[in-house]
Amino acid sequence: MTSVRTSARLHSAVKAERKVIAQQRDRLAARLAKFEQDLQQARDEIAALDARAAIMDELLADPPENTLAGPVVGVVLHGARIREVAIRLLYQERGCGIVVHYKQWFALLRDNGYVVLGKRPVATFLTTISRTPFIIREPEPGTYSIDGEAEGRVRQELVEAQAEFSDVCVVIARDGSSDADREDRTRLMARVRMLERQAAEAERIFAPPDRDQAAPTTTAPASP
């Protein structure tokens, strides 16, 4: 009888200790996920600052733009539409992998009847095109090219992120959610949405010419 009682107590103690270990592991996994998220955010912010600094370096090498030139005439572009139209025009004009200086690229946009409004339109243009996976910054200062592999890479990453998100949701539905699982679900949901936007943008940019709705058919004055 004594050995039976001792075995029961041991089993109970081991079970309790196992529960404590699981709880501690979940807390550490949640902390690790938060550290990794903070690390990736810091890396993204550093990359963004580096991109902004490179743009400023390019602009400092140019004479100031004349912002007092007369009324603006053309189709006005804002936000993400700037890079969509700019990349599509460059893709149709040069194709992928062909290096172009940003001055030539901006001139291509202007010559096709588009206008980027702002105190410094070229700076706005450069800042906007730096926020896309479809462009490569070439080694020569101020030069860029279209990444011909980026669209396929984005679509593959989207498939993988959707699969990971689905797996996490299945685990949560089956086993309940830990802090780490919820962190993973939130992170993956944000990644899936970002990749979905990039895939939709690629669809508009690289669509065949007969589907192009970007090129303007008329030119009309716009208020400065």
Secondary structure, 3 states (H helix, E strand, C coil): CHHHHHHHHHHHHHHHHHHHHHHHHHHHHHHHHHHHHHHHHHHHHHHHHHHHHHHHHHHHCCCCCCCCCCCEECEEECCHHHHHHHHHHHHHHHCCCCCEEHHHHHHHHHHCCEEECCCCHHHHHHHHHCCCCCEEECCCCCEEEECCCHHHHHHHHHHHHHHHHHHHHHHHHHHCCCHHHHHHHHHHHHHHHHHHHHHHHHHHHCCCHHHCCCCCCCCCEECC
